[in-house]
Amino acid sequence: MKQSIEKPLTAKEISEIVGVSPQHIYMQVKLGKIPHFKIGHAIRFPANIINTHILKGNNNENEI
């Protein structure tokens, strides 16, 4: 079985996709609403985060 590995996203990349500021993305991280991981001091987000958490739209519970 072949797996594809996608590059993790930055807060700036996510913010450009969903139309909010990078600071807003960081605030959601601080509030524990967006899954993330750290590489050194850098915060990165799984490549599938847009579809799985941000654009899910279930009763606005994942609203950013």
Secondary structure, DSSP 4 states (H G I P E B T S, - for coil): -----PPPBPHHHHHHHHTS-HHHHHHHHHTT-S--EEETTEEEB-TTHIIIIIS--STTTT--
